[in-house]
Each structure stands twice: as C-alpha cells, then as structure tokens.
Amino acid sequence: MDKQLSISQLEDICLDLKKRILTMIYKAQSGHPGGSLSVAEFVTACYFRELNIDPARPRWEDRDRFILSKGHVCPAQYAALAMRGFFDEKELDTLRTEGSILQGHPDMKKCPGIDISTGSLGQGLACGVGMAIAGKRDRKDYRVYAALGDGECQEGEIWEACQTANKYGLDNLIVFVDNNNLQMDGTTDQVMPNRDLGEKFRAFGFDVVEINGNSMVEVVAAIEFFKAIKNGKPKCILGQTVKGKGVSFMENVCDWHGMAPNKEQYEQAIRELDGQYHTKSA
Amino acid sequence: MEKKKIATRDGFGAAIYELGKENPDIYVVDADIGKSCKTVAFRDSFPEQHINVGIAEQNCAGVAAGLATCGKIPFVATYAVFGSMRMCEMIRQEICYPRLNVKIACSHGGVTSANDGASHQCIEDLGIMRTLPNMTVIVPADYTSAKALVKRAAEWDGPVYLRFTRDAIPIIYEEESDFQIGKANVLREGNDVSLIAVGDTVAIALEAAEALSAQGVEARVLDMHTIKPLDKEEVKRCIRQTGRIITVEDHNIYNGLGSAVADIVAEQGNALLRKIGIQDQFGMSAPYERLLAMNGITAEQIVATARELLR
C-alpha cells in the first residue's frame, strides 16, 4: 500500500468512495446512506493508508483485520474493497441483488476482503476481540480495526467484549465509534442516551481519543497515535460525525438512515460531492 | 448388576485435555463455569490455549468465532441453557451463517442438573440447535462415547453443538467402540419394535429392551447420538424391520429427536410412532430419576408403550 498519500489525496479518495456508496444505493434502491457516509473517512483512512492487506491474498494470515460491526453501512466497505482491487468494480452494481457477493450485510464467505460476517448489531466487536487474542497468542503483529455505531453501543455485548479486550491487554485492537447521534427511531438521546461514550470506554480500560471523525487529518492522526502505543490497553477513537456527511440534504436527517435517493436526489448528491474535490481526479 | 456411572461432562473434560495436548490450535473459551464444565485440567496445562471471558456468554460465542477465523478450533464450554439460548443469535450469525469451526460444548443437558431446578435444566436445546442451518448436533450416551464424539467433533470442519450430562449415567460402551458423526449405533437387534434413544436415555432404552425380551418381545435399540444430521437410513431400517418406533429423549417432546424421527416416519407413511420425552413442562428441584419419572421417561413406560403398539 502506498503510505505516501497526502491528507488531501485521501480526502479526494473519500469523495470517490462516497460517490460509489450513493451510486450503489441508488441503483439498488435500497441500503443505508446516512451511516455509510458518516463512517467514510475512517474507512478511507484504513483501506488507503493504514491497513496492511493484500488484495491478491484476502485470507493472508498476517493481514490486519477490519470489522464493520455496524454491518448495515457495508456500501462504504464494499466501495473501498473494490477500489483496492479485492473484486471488480462492476460488482458494485449488484448490491443487494440475487446472487451478488455484495449482500445487504457483509458476508465473509461470499465477498473477498470481509473478515467476519456482520449485520446483527453488537456482535462484531466480540469477534474482533477473538482475532486480537489470536494475534497476541500467535506472536503476530497484525492489528484489528473495528467500526462501531453509537446506537450499536446500546447493545450489552459490546461492553462484554470491552471487558475481555481489557483483560487480555489488546493494544492491537483499535475501535472507532461513529458517533453520529442518530439511529433509526431518532437521536440517540431520544431513543437511549449513551451518556459519555468516551468515559464509558475509559472505564472499561481503553485508551480513548475524541476527534472530529469526519476530519481526515484527525482520523489519520488518531490511528497513527494509537499504533505507536504498546501499553497493553485497547484503543478507542471516539469520532464525532455527521450522519449523511457531504450531502447537504442528508446531513443530520434521521430518515436517511435507511432510504435510497431518487434520481433527482442522487444527481444532486453527486454534484455536491463533485464540488468538494481538491483536484479533479480522473 | 449395577453398571459403573460417570457424567458425560467428565468425558468432555478428559477428551478436551487430550485434544489440547495434541493440537495447539484447540482452544477452550470458558464463561466462568470451567470447574463445572470440566475444563480445569485443560486450563492449567495449556494456558496459552485457554480464555475465560467471565459471565458474558454472548461475547463468549463472538470471541470463539473470531478465534476460528484465525485457524483456531475453539470449544466454548458452558451450560446447555446458555449455550443454546443466551448465545443463540450469536451462534446463528457469527458461527453458523459463516460456517465457522466452533464447537459449543454444553454440560447440564436435559434434567440432569436435577436439584438446580428449572432455571438450569435444559429441555429446549436440541430443537433450537437443529433448526440452525450448518449446525451439527451431538448428544453422547455415556462417558466413553462422550470422549470419542468430542474427538470426532474436533475433526469435523464446521459448527457443532455437543450436549453433556451433569449427573452420572451408566457406562454402556466398551472403550474401543466406533463412533461416526451422523451414523447411529445399533446396540441391539430385534424385529418387534424399535427404540430410538439419545443421550442419557439410551441406558434406559436398553433396560427396557431387556425387560421386553424377558416377555418375548425383541426390540431394536439405536443410540442416535447425532440428532443432526440424522441417520435417516437407520430410521428407515427401523420402519421396514419393525414398523413400530418409540423415541426416547431427555428433551421436550417438541422439536427434539422424536420430532426429527417423526418427519421420516411421516414421509415414509408406514410405521407407528410414539414419543417419550419431557411433557412440554418446566422441571423443578428434584432427584434426576424423579424428574424423568414425572415425564414418563422410564423403562417401565417404554415397555408399556411397546406393548400398546404391539396390541
């Protein structure tokens, strides 16, 4: 992987990713755009800078693992995997259709590059803990990255997994919480207040940094910061994000959790994203 | 003659220790009840292959799934109520759906946890687990078969649910007996009636078969140690050979062995079937034999049912 990409280059790649997310969901007329857009900077930073992965060997045993615990935002991960060459970009047009490798929620047996099947909220982190323990026991250097939703943190299993991450000193585990403050039925404060997620993760033994999760420079800095610390503590990046980030009419609008844009909305969204590039990419 | 009795959870403990010694990829994931699930020798001897996640079963299943993606062969050790119900959706989503190589090894199956009461007795697990696609469901009938079937499960590539007894049950197998997943063991031949039993009720079925023999009725007895995949050929042979089948299980009469056999009988359409099992009711704190008797899971009831079928 070319680690020399600048922040502005990564930001442009993130726009490419977001356009693919919207195109996939528009063509499928089904999917979850809001959360896919809010987690896009983290996904981009991981797949285009931080992850030690090889598209030619998706099951390479020394690879870094990426767990999309909030599996419904898989268009973001599918776009990244396609752009990294794990499968043909044409597959993106098949999202959620019969026979597709791109299921409505990630399927590790169908789609190259998916490290664990997710989709039922609350379960991915525990699997990541198992992978991180295996890495420690096998004296391997790989890291495990897990993207969680803030609504998902209402699931008890998340905190069970955090207990285990603390007990086994998993400093090879980096959790990113996509703290967009929206879930299906409303704001997290309305549905089930999370209180202070940073304090919660700290109380469970994590090192925590709180950043703007839609700022590429902050996301990259947070990951680099945590990669350098080997202190036996699991890591949490609490990213304040905006659901629907980058598309004006989707930002902070709860209804865009799980709704596909119509033609007009799609075209406007693409125009808005096109206007955000540093340099017009080919 | 009183047969020697040992709990099948002890068979699991002995086998998992041997497996751990032979293969460093064999892991045990405990959820605080390792002492009861007989994983202590494994834990003390192979700490690098042992994880204890505490009283947190949902996470336990997920951690095991993550380990399996890294080439480990994790055995989750817990009680049947937790292994089949508290963890159920995690097993479905993270183990069965991606067909990961995780074994769910559960003590306290059926009413064998007798005096613990209804909260710790598990009469639903076989029905729940056999409904999950990709899951294999195994219930050993004694200590010897438990040791052997745990080893077969470790060799089997994919999810397996294993159910053991808390309480001691008679040893019925010789040490070198053969066990294959999905292949019922024929313990006794007969042409009058078939007794298809599983787990701790196999010994009871054998006792009933002896009593029937003394009355001139010869029973064919199967140990259906694998509930799924069910040995359909052996069930069909029972239909052809005896035309009368009694299933016996320490599980609710709904959705367990009896229901699995009933599917075959209904498809074949030419045999009489009676199901002996827990009568769709929760248990209570009581001696194991009393709990069985309350539900008609006795040699006497099997004999009476056989005579009714032969009338």
Interface residues (C-beta under 8 A of the other chain):
Chain A: E61 D107 M108 K109 D115 I116 S117 T118 G119 S120 G122 Q123 G124 L125 A126 C127 G128 V129 G130 M131 A132 I133 A134 G135 R137 D138 G156 E157 E160 A161 Q163 T164 K167 Y168
Chain B: E48 Q49 I51 V53 G54 A56 Q58 N59 C60 A61 G62 V63 A64 A65 G66 L67 A68 T69 C70 G71 K72 P74 E89 M90 Q93 E94 Y97 P98 R99
